[in-house]
Amino acid sequence: MRQIYMDHSATTPVDPAVLEAMIPYFTDLYGNPSSLYSKGQAAKRAVEASRRKVASLIGADEREIYFTSGGTEADNQAIAAYMFANADRGRHLITSAVEHHAVLDTCRHLEKAGFELTVLPVDSHGLVEPETLKKAIKPGTTLVTIMHANNEIGTIQPIKELAAVAHGAGVAFHTDAVQTVGKVPVDVKELGVDMLSASSHKIYGPKGIGCLYIKKGSKIGKLLHGGPQENKMRAGTENVPGIVGFGQAAELAGQRMPVLSARLTALGRRLREGIVRDIPGTHLTGHPELRIPGSVSLCFEHVEGESILLPLDGYGIMASTGSACTTGFLEPSHVLLAIGVPHETVHGSLRLTLGKDNSDEDVDFTLKVLQEVIERLRAVSPLYNK
Ligand SMILES: *Cc1c(COP(=O)(O)O)cnc(C)c1O
């Protein structure tokens, strides 16, 4: 059966060129980068070459890149290590209501440990107002962490403005840029951030590898304690094949970005407009323009997100919903609640995130199937009467 993968914000397939670059580091070049013989040094050179590629993608110096086990670890460590290292200056941190759980739950964990947390509201498009941030900063605030783009609704935040507000008050700024690095231009100097998290598997690299950018001179503690790897900041024998794959994926993403982002933006727009045109009772979520290329998120009235996914999967279409049936009843995501999606539609959320292998035909087929599926679900729904 035809397979149409439209869940690229969840993960992406590994690019064949990335896999090819990784394989030698599973076989011949298995040395430990800390070993002094040539097999170890070959691995070390590969790690450093990848560090340069990742740094170059985000406009950083290679010495500012610390490889982690992924976006989640980068978020956890950035926030916790920074707050602990600066606890003598203050114990207040600020985040937003639409963050990924890797950020939100880390902040809540710190709150339980005695730090003070402010969670900023967002507008109906999911944007944090710089003015709202300004008002939340007080003596004792040491860190602001706000994501670059939201994984559920695709909205891209005005990070440059937000970081400037934080810096104006002498507060450091971290951003979770897992959904933007490799998809849209991201330059740490241009954004003016002190720390930034990225992940490989969202950009056609392998899972289990990511990085944290830490601006030179930042006062932050060790991310993991142990050996001297990653400039004594993040202990543990390096995931050499993963790092090589991430480097290759970063390089390819940079090369493909101008053409691919334009194509995905057009393809996403066609899908969004088609759905709104063909299916009544549809509401787009997220910002209409400030979006991740190819990210389509919406809510259908009187249908449940999870009940859409199964029939779609039956047609080979893979997508996701922001509403999860976790405790026996349907719970809308914190993101949809934060942007104020009304009660009648909040359970019917669907996210289709396009990627480099999706075609115009995929979009046409998905439009046709979706229209059919929604009509069928509504026909049997007690909630829906025309
Ligand atoms: C996927 C994702 C993460 C987690 O990254 P992993 O590498 O899977 O741990 C964090 N933040 C955002 C916004 C994401 O989309």
The ligand as an SDF file (V2000), in Angstrom:
LIG
                    3D

 15 15  0  0  0  0  0  0  0  0999 V2000
   11.0440   16.6320   19.3100 C   0  0  0  0  0  0  0  0  0  0  0  0
   11.1360   17.8140   20.1860 C   0  0  0  0  0  0  0  0  0  0  0  0
   11.9050   17.7950   21.3600 C   0  0  0  0  0  0  0  0  0  0  0  0
   12.5850   16.5480   21.8510 C   0  0  0  0  0  0  0  0  0  0  0  0
   13.7100   16.2200   21.0890 O   0  0  0  0  0  0  0  0  0  0  0  0
   14.2970   14.7240   21.1850 P   0  0  0  0  0  0  0  0  0  0  0  0
   15.5460   14.7610   20.3720 O   0  0  0  0  0  0  0  0  0  0  0  0
   13.2340   13.8330   20.6080 O   0  0  0  0  0  0  0  0  0  0  0  0
   14.5450   14.4450   22.6260 O   0  0  0  0  0  0  0  0  0  0  0  0
   12.0030   18.9520   22.1010 C   0  0  0  0  0  0  0  0  0  0  0  0
   11.3790   20.0720   21.7230 N   0  0  0  0  0  0  0  0  0  0  0  0
   10.6370   20.1410   20.6020 C   0  0  0  0  0  0  0  0  0  0  0  0
   10.0020   21.4300   20.2220 C   0  0  0  0  0  0  0  0  0  0  0  0
   10.4830   19.0150   19.8030 C   0  0  0  0  0  0  0  0  0  0  0  0
    9.7270   19.0870   18.7030 O   0  0  0  0  0  0  0  0  0  0  0  0
  1  2  1  0
  2  3  1  0
  2 14  2  0
  3  4  1  0
  3 10  2  0
  4  5  1  0
  5  6  1  0
  6  7  2  0
  6  8  1  0
  6  9  1  0
 10 11  1  0
 11 12  2  0
 12 13  1  0
 12 14  1  0
 14 15  1  0
M  END
$$$$
